Amino acid sequence: MKERVKISIQGAVQGVGFRPFVFNLASELQLNGWVLNSSEGVFIEAEGEKDILEKFIFRLDKDKPAISFIQSFESSFVDFKGYTDFNIIHSENNGTKTALILPDIAICDKCLDEIFNSTDRRYLYPFTNCTNCGPRFSIIEQLPYDRCNTAMKVFEMCDECREEYENPKDRRFHAQPNACSKCGPHVELWNNDGIILSLHQEAIEETVKAIKAGKIAAVKGIGGFHLICDAGNDDAVKELRKRKQREEKPLALMYPNIERVIEDCEVSELEKRLLLSPESPIVLLKKKDKHTTLADSIAPGNPYLGIMLPYTPLHHILLKEFNLPVVATSGNLSDEPICIDNNEALERLKCIADIFLVHNRPIKRHVDDSIVRVIMDREMLVRRARGYAPLPVRMNESMPKLIAVGAHLKNTIAVSSDKNVFISQHIGDLETPEAYTAFENVIDDLSNMYEIKPEAIACDIHPDYLSSKYANSRDIKVIPVQHHYAHIISCMAENEVEGNALGVSWDGTGLGTDGTIWGGEFLKINEDGFKRFAHLATFKLPGGDKAIKEIWRIKAGVLYEMFGEECFDKYAYLFKNIKENELNVVKKMLMNDINSPYTSSAGRLFDAVASLTGISDKANFEGQAAMNLEFDIGNTKTDDVYQQMVMECNNMLTIDWTFMIEEIINDIKEKDIPYISAKFHNTLAEIIFSIAQLSNEEKIVLSGGCFQNKYLTEKTINLLKNNGFKVYWHQRVPPNDGGISLGQLTAAAKQINKEKEKCA
């Protein structure tokens, strides 16, 4: 007896060839019915014998397209209707928008073979794609994901492309960006006055010649522009740094193939898989000791390189022609968002780029390259953007509709819909008008995409953050969330940790509930929120934010906390490189308590030790000194630790680091810096272990920018695990402020749900 089954599937099932997969499977099993794409997901009705329908249901999940994933799968058997064939029905645009938008995906092997096959009609066509690859998030305007709702709607398909697009058995069936050289986008080479120099393949070849000649090219990709130059030309790299106003921060590289990467770097199996994955992020890889042809100025003093492989057809063609690694850094000025429009790029990047390789496919939203580091043999996202955003974090329960506006640095925003929390692509530091405009645009974009009309908006408790000011300017309920609590709740949400836990939140800065600057926090998490259980002892930051760049000031603050004003005479040799007038100003600040806020920041303690050991007295970018301190460990092996003490005062534990600093000062006279740095890191891990033992909590959650540090994170995790603790750390959501929006939203949802329970 024949029956009918109704199936509802939600998840990443649009733009991945899911409907042709269903059609072909139904045809193979000789079932009748239909499949429909909608803004809510994929709906299927199929008729046939019961055992065949059960096989169909099983294989829908088992054999689904590789780049799809299913969040919910509901099926029910109903009365037989009598369909005579199986059809793909046109998409519907109604109902609540819950279908997931896939990130932009790297070119697949089949498309790659085509663009380098001289007999194929897409030979060297830089916008080749299929249902298994290509742009998604960067071109979509609204759900459902159909061509008329994307940037590709302006390109009318030729007969050959239309035939592929409408054939369910073709891998380009409903591939929304489908195109070829006859009907699709094309590239142009402009000079920096916007005059067209060449078109199509000639434009790419001329770009390669210019890069080989030491020029800087602005190249438009999927989610924005890259600034590209020859990675082996030190003069070109230095010129790029000068023009981009990026003094020492490492520059990302793009290699032509994985074999060249392995020549220059140590590459584990996981790192290799990440480089070759559909997400194709920048992966932080350790350089090999042998000399490479790369310019020294790419990552000064850094044993790691940030490397990606070509992920679009255009990049593949460009790198195949060049056949050497190139610098491929974000197309922006410092602290500005990446450029996405041709004329905008010409205006904003004219002072940096010599030439512009542009194309006429509109980019609907900026999407930077994602950055990944492997820690404890797992991937950890440091920047979440292309390849990952805007895939959601799935919650166990339905969420109220909310918006969270994130932090001031490394900003992302988050919105909730049903059980999904959608985290935006990386926006960056809200330091410029351009960055703030991008921030506002992303909020509007993601809210409109999922038709979010929020009950409330969550933000940081710091009233001067631009994100907080935005929240407070809206005519809606505002829920402020403490910065370090948001870090911990973010990690717990990602790892599906419920109940009580001890959260270790270590970073550079965040306003505490007592009005001081926190950053070395141990928070006991419970259903009601958090209690500050312990923290690093505080010290002054003379000059406030200025001390973050002139880190010798932090050293002065630490020594002043230990010895008072006599520290400047007792340890005068530690300030020998500082101008006398500048040192006198800092003395007065500390002695008279002028613009010298107290902090418990672990990040700032890293800065103090970096300055004490002579690694650096200044930082040209956030976290530079801490990174250098980690890198200086090198291959040093030691389990030695410095002395530290835990004190109790007013039901609060305080970690006294003064003994450690004294011992470091003594070690400087007779020990090498790699040993001191390793011992310092070991001590920090030991501090975390000591507080964990005192907390009576089994679950330990690690979050905050300090846990981007591979040595510290792995040392801490191993120490805790070996002593019976359950340890949780970040993977797909950054531990830095890029993960704050998820924590804010989760904390706000808890608060709203409790309020509703009280009123029920």
N, C-alpha and C positions, 0 to 999 in steps of 0.2 A: 504494500500500500504506500502510495506516495504522500509526502508531507511537505510543508513549507516552513522554512526557518527565517526568522528576522534577526539580523545581526547589526549591532551598533559598535563602531570602533572609534576610540579617541586616542590621540597621540600624534607623533610625527608621521602622518600618513598622507600628506599632501605634497605634491611635487617630487615624489620619490618613485613613481611608477606603480603605485599601489592599485589603481583601478585596472590597468592592463594586466597586472599580476592576477587580480581577482577574476577578470574576464577569461584569461587563458586557463586558469585552474578550473573554473566552472565548465569551460569548453572541454577540457581533458576528461572531466568526470561526467560529462553529458548532463549537466544541470541546466535548468531554465530559470530566468528571473532577471534581476538587474542589480547594478551597483551605482551609487550616487555619492558625489562629493558635496559637502555643504560646509558652512562656516562652523558647524558643530563637530564635524568629523566625517567618517565614511559610513554609509548605510548600505546594507545588502539585503536582498530577499532572494532566496534560492529554493527551488523545488526539485524533489527527486526521492529516491528510496531513502529510508531513515538511516541505514548504515552508510550510504554514500554521503549523505548530508553530514553525518558525524565525522567522516573522514575529511570532508571539505572544511569543517570547523577546525579540526586539528591542524590541517596543513596551512590554513590561513595564518596561524601564528608561527608554526615551525618553518615554513618556507618563504616567509615575507621578505620583501626587498631588504638588502643588507643595510642600507642607510636609513631605514624606517625603524621606529620602535612604537610599541603599543602600551598605552597607559591603562586603558580600560577596554574590555572586550565583553559585550553582553549579547547573549543569544537566547531566543525563545522559539519553541515550535508552535505554530498556529495552523488554522485550517488551510487545506490545499486550495489554490486559486485557479491554476490551469494556465500558467505562462507557456508560450510556445517556443521561445528562444531566450538567449541571454544578451542583455543590452547594457551599454554604458550610457547612463542618463546625464544630461547636462547639469552642471553645478547649480545649487540653490544658494541664495544669499539671504537666508532668514534664520531666525532663532538666535540664541545666545552664542557669541563667538568664542568657542573653546578649542577649535582646531589649532594645532601647533604650527608655527612658522619655522621651517628648517633654517639653520644658518647657511651661509654661503659655503659651498663644498668644493674641494679641489678637483681638478679635471681627472676623469677616470682613465684607466689604461686603454680602453677601446677608442675613446676620443683622441687620446694622445697618439695612438697608432695612426689614426686618420690624418692628423695634421702634419705628420712627417712621412706620409705615403704620397709620393709624387703623382700617383694615378688616381687618388681620391679627390672628389670634388671639393672637399674641405682642406685640401693641401695648403698648409701655412695660413689657414684662416684663424685669426686670433680671438674669435668669439664662439668657437666650437663648443657644444655642450650636448647633454642628453638628460634623460630623467634621473640618471645616477650621479650627475655632477653639475657644477656651474653655480651662478648666482641665485639666491633666494631672498634672504632678508634684505639685502641691499637694493633690491629692485621692486619689492612688493609695495603696493599702495594700500590695499585693504584685503580682508578675507572675503570670499575664499580665494585661494591661490590659483587664479586663472589669468591668462595673458592680458585680458582687458583690464585687469586690476594691477598691472605691473608696468614698469618703465618700457617694456617691449611693445606696448600697444601701438606705438608710433611707427613700428616696422611691419609692413604688410608682407606676409610670407609668399615666396614664389611657389609655383606649382609643386616642385619637388619637395620643398620643406613642408608644404601643406599636406602632401600625401603622407609623409612620415608622421606628422603631427596627428593625423586622423586615423592612423592604422594601429589598432590595439596590439598587433603583434610586433610592432616596431619599437625599438628601445627609445625612440624619440616621441612616442605617443604622449601627447599633452605635456611635452617638455616646454614649459612656457617661454624660456629664452631662445627656443629653437630658431636658427637662422643660418645663412651661408653668405658667401661673398656677393651673391646676386641681390639679396634682399635685406641683409642685416647691417649692423653697425660696422663702421670702418675706422681705421686710425689715420691720424694726420700728424705731421711734424711741424711745429711752430717755432719761430724764434721768439725771444722774450719781448718782442713788440706785437706778437699775435699774428705775424705774417706767415702764411702757409708755405713751407719749404718743399714738402713732398707728401705723397699719399701712399696708403696700403703697405705692401711689403717693402717698398723703397724707403718709406718713412722709418721702418724698423731698422733696416740696414744702415741708414744714415745716422740713426741714434747710436747704434753700436760703434760706428766709426768715431763719433763725437766722444763717446765714453772712453774709447781707446786712446783718444788724443788728450785725455785729462779733463774733459768737460763734465759738468754736472747736469743731469737730465731729470726733469720732473715727468714721471710716467704715471698715467692714470690707470688704475687697476680696477678691482671689483668694488672695494669699499672706500676708495679715495686714492690720493696721489702718494707715490713714493718719490723720494729724492735719491737718485742712483748715481754712483760714480765707481770707478775702478778701485776695488779693494786692495790692489797691489801698488797703487800710486799714492805714496805718502803725501805728496804735495796736493793732490786732488782731495784727499780725505781731510787734510788740515784746512784747505780752503772751504770745504763744506762745513766744517766745524765753525770756522770764523763767520761765514755768512749766516749760518743757522743759529748762531749764538749758543752753541752747545760745546762748552769748553772741554769737559772730560768724560761726560756720561757715555757709556759704551754705545756703539752704533751697531744696528742689526745687519746681518749679512745674508745674501741669497747665493747659494751654491748651485752650479748647473746640474749636479747629480749627487747621489749618495756616496758614490765611490770617491769623489773629491773631498767630501766631508770626512770620510774615514781616514784619508791621508793626513788631515790636519788635526783631527780631534779624536779623543777616546769616545766611542759610541757603543753603549750597551744595546742589548736586543730591544729593550723597552724604548730607549731613545730613538733607535732606528725605526721602530714601529710608529712612534709619534711623528717623526719627520715625514714618513711615507703615508700617514693616515689621511682620511678625507678632511680632517680638521686642519692639517698642515700648519701647525703653529710654529713660532720661533721657539727653538729648544736650546736651553743653556747647556753647553757642552764644554768639557775641560779640554784645553789645548794640549796637544802632544808636546813633549820637550823639544823635539827636533825643530829646526828652523823652518819657517814657512815663508812664502812670498807675500804674505799679508802685511799691510802697512802697520807699523807699531802704534800709530795714533788711533787705530780702530777701537781698542779697549785698553787704554794705558794702565799698566800695573794690575791688570785683571787676568787671572788664569783661565777665565771662561770666555767663550764666544757665544753670542746669540745668533743661531743659524736656522734658516728655513730653506726649503726647496721651492722651486717654482710651483705655483699652485693654479695659475690660470694659463690658458693657451698662449696669451700674449707674453707672459713671463718665460714660458718654456721656449718660445721662438727666439726671444731676445737673448736668453742665456745660452741657447744652442749656438747662436751666432757668435756670442762673446767668448763662451767656453772657459770662463774664469769666474771666480767669485766676485760679486759686486756688493758695495754698501747699498742697502735698501732700507732707508730710514723713513719715518713718517713725513709726509709732505706738509710741513707746518713750520711756523716760527715757534720758538720756545713758549710753552704754556698756552698755545693756541690749538684748537681742534684741527684735525687733518682736513685738507681741502678736498671737496668732492665735485665742484663745478669748474668747467674749463676756464671761464672768464674770471671766476673768483681766484683760481689758482694762479692765473696770469698776473692778477693784481697783487696777491699776497706773497707769491713766491718769485716774483720778478727779480728781487734782489739776491736770490739764492741760485736759481736755475739758469743755465745758459740756453737750454732748449726745452721744449715741451712736447712730449709724445702723448697726444690726447685721442679720445674717441668720442663718438656721438651717442653712445648709450647713456641715458641719464642715470645717475646714482641717487637713489631716494633718501639714503641716510648714510652718514659716515660710519665705517666699521674698520677699526685699526686691526693690525695683526695681533693675535693672542700670543702670550709668552708662557712657557711651561718650564718647570724645573723638576727633575726626578729626585724625590726624597723618600727614603725607606722603600725603594723599589716600587714606588707609586708616583703617578704624575701629580704635580701640584701646580695649579694655574696661578700665575703671578699677575697676569693681565688677561681678563676674560672678554673676548671680542669675537673676531672672525672665526667661524668654525664651531663656536660654542653658544654665542648669544643669538637669539633670545630663548634658547631652550630653558624650560622651567625647572625649578626645584619642586618636586612633588611632595605635598604634605599629607599627613594621615587623615586629616579632617578638613571639611570645607572651611574656607576662610571668608571673613567679611571682605567686601571690596575696599581695598586700601591702596594708597600710594605712599612709598617711602622715598625720601629725597637724598639719602646718603650723606656722606661727609664732605668736607671742603677739599681734601686732596684725593686723587685717584677716584673721583666721583663716579658712581653708577646710581641709577634709580631702579626701583622695583615696584611692580603692581601685582595685585592678587586677583585671581578669578577662579572660583570654585576651589579645587585642591591645588591649583598651580600658582606658584610665585614666579613671575617672569622678571628676570634681572636683565637690565639693559646692557648694551655694549659699553665698553670703557669710554667714559667722557673725558676724564682727566682732572687736572687741578683747576679749580674755579678762580683763577688768578687774573683773567683778562675778560673784557667785555665779550669777545668772541666765544670764549669758553662758556660764559654764563648764558649767552644766546643759544649755544648748542645744548646746554643743560635744559633750558626751557623747551626747546624743540623736541628733545627726546621724551620729556614728560608728556607733552601733547601727543606725540607720535604713538607711544606705547599705550597711552590711555585710550586714544581713538581707535587703535587697532583692535583692542579687545573690549571697546565700549565700556570702559570703567568709569562709573559715576561713584566716586569713593565716599564712604561713610566718614572717613577721617584721613589725615595726612600725618605721617610719622617723620620726625626729624631729629637731629642731634640736639642735646640740651644747650650747646654753646650758642648764645643768642647772636653772635657776630658772624657766624658762618653764613655765607650767601645762600646756601641751601636752606638753612633755618629761617633766614629772613624771607625767602620765597614762601615757605610753609606758612609763616605767620601773616603773610600778606593776602592769603587766600581766605575766602569766606566759608570756612569749613573747620570742623573740630581738629585741633592740633594735638598730637601726642608726642611730647619730647622723650627721647630715649637716651640714657647715658651711653657714651661712646664705647666703653670697654665691655659693658653688658651686651651691647649690640654685637660686638666682636664674638663673644662667647656663644650667644644665642644663634648667630649665623652658623657657626661650626656645628652646634648641636642640631640645628635644622637640617643641614646638609647630610649629617651622619645618622639622622633619625634617632637621636639620643633623647630619651624622655626621663622625667624624674629628677632627682637630686644629682648634683655633680659639683666638682671643684673646677672653676674656670681660671686658667692662667692667661691673662691678657697683657701682653708686653708689646709696647710700641713706642713711638716718639712723643706723642702728645694727645691729650683728650681732656676736656673739662670734666672734673670730678664733681660729685654732688656737694662737696664741701667748699667749692669755689677755687680749689687749687688744681694744678695741672697733674693729672694722673698719667700712668704709663708703665708701672711695674706692679700690676694688680693681681690679686688672688681673690676671686669672687665665689662665694657659695651660692649656687643656683638652686632655687626651689620653685614650687608652683606659684608662689606669691611674688617672685622677682629675684632679687639678689641681696646678699649682705656682703659688705667688704670685709673679708676675713684676714687678709694680710697684704702688705705692700712693702716695696723697697723704701728705705729711709730717705727722707726728702733732702734736697739741697737747692740752692738758689741758681737761677739762670740770669746772670747779669746782662741786661740788654734785651731780655725776652727773646723774641723771634730772631734777633740779630745773632744770638749765641748759637743758633742752629747752623749758621754758615761759618761763623768765626768760633770754631769749637774750642779754642784755647780758653775762651771765656767760661765754658762749662768746666774745664779743668780747674780754673780759678775758683768757681763756685763750689766744687767738691772739696778742694783743699781748704777753702775758707770755712766750710762747714766743720772740718776736722780740727783746724788749728787756729781759726780766727785770723786777724790781720797779720799775725807774725808769720803766716805761711809764705808771704811774699818775700821775706828776708831768708827764712829757713830754706825755702826751695827756689831761690832766685834763679838758679841754673835751669829750672824747668820753663822759665819765661825769657830765656836769653834771646830768642828770635822775635820777641814782641817789642814794638816801639814803646819807649818810656811813657810818652804822653797817653797812648792808648791804655797801657797798663794802669796808669794813675786814675784814669776815668773809671775803669772797672773796679779798682780798689774803693773809690768813693761810692760807687753804686752799691757794692756789697756792704760796706760799713754803715751807710746811711739808708739802706733798704730802699734804694731808688730803682724803679723799673727792674726789679729782680724777683720775679715770682718764684715760689717754691714748686718743685716738681718731684715726683717719685718715678720718673720715666726710666725704664730699662734702656730704651734707645739712646737717651742722653748720657747714660752711664757708659754705654759703648763708646760714645763720642769722647768722653772724658779720658777713658783708658787709651783710645787711639792717640789722643794728644799727649798724654803722659809718656807713652812709649816712643814718641817721636815719629809716628807714622804720618801724622798730618796735624796742622793747626787750623786748617780750613776745610770746608766741605763745599764743593761746587754743585752738588745735587743731594737731595734727601737720601740719607742712608749710606752715603759714600764712605764715610769713615768706618762705619760698622762693617761694610763689605770688605774694605781693605784689611780690617782686623781679622776677619774670618779667613781671607785669602792668604794672609801671612802665615797661617798655621802650616800650610803646605802639607807635607807628608809626615809632620811631627807626630809621634805616638807617645802619649803619656796619659796616665790617669791621675796625676797629681792635682790637688786642689788647694786653693787658698783658704785661710781661716774666715769663717763668717759666723755671725751670732744672730739668733732670733730672740727678740725681746717682746714682752707683752705689756701693753699700756691701754687702759680704757677698753678692755675686751677686744683689742686689735693687736695682731702680731705685726711687728716691724722687723725687717731684715737689715741688720747693721753691716754695711759694706766697708766700714772704715778700716778694719783689720786687713781686709783684702787689698785696699788701696795702698796701705803702708807697706805690705809685703811686695806689691808690684813695684813700688818705688825702690825698694831694696834690691829686688831681682834685676832691675834695669842696669844696675852697676856690674852684674856678673853673669847674667843669663842672656840668651839671645831672644829676639822678639817672637819668633815662632813658638818657642817653649812658653813664654809668658802668655801669649794669646791663647794657646791651647789650654793652659792652666786656668785662665780667666773663664773661658767657655765652660770648662769642666765644673768650675765653681758655680756658675749660673745654673747648670743642670742639677747640681747637688742641692742648691737652694730650693729649686722646684720640688725635688724629691723630699726634702726635709719638711716643707709646708704640706705636701700631699700626705705625709705620714701623720701630721698633726691634725689634718682636716677630718679624719674618719670618713672620708668619701672614697668609694671604689673607682668611680668614673672621673677621669682627669681630661679636661678639654683644653687644647692649646690653640690660641688665636692671637692675631696682631702681627704687625709687620716684622717683628723680631724673629718670627718663626718661618720667615723666608730663608733664614740662615740654615744651611744644610747641616753644618757641624753641630750647632746648638740643638736643632730639632731632633736629629738622629740620636745624639748623645742622651737627650732628655727622654725620648721615647723608649730607648733600650733600657735605661736605668729604671724607669717606672715599670715597664713590662716585666723585667727580670725580678721585680719585687711584688708582683701580683696585682698591679693596677691595670684597669682597662683604660687605654689611652685613645683619644680621638683627635685628629688633626684634619686640616683642609685638603681637598682634592680638586673638585670641579668649581669651587668658589674660592677666590683669593683670600689668604689670611690677612692681607693688608686692607686698607680702607675701601678697596673695591668690593669687599664682602659686607660692608656695613649696612647697605640698604636692605639686604635680606634679613639681618638681625633686627633692624628697626621695625620692619614690617611684621616679623614674627612676634616681637615683643608687644607691638600695638594690637595685634590680633588677639593675643592672650588677654590683654587688658579689656578690650571691647567684649570678648566672650564672657569674662567674669562679670562685667557690668550688666550684661544681658541676663546672666544666671540669677543675679541678685534681684532683678526686676521681674523675673518670671514667677 
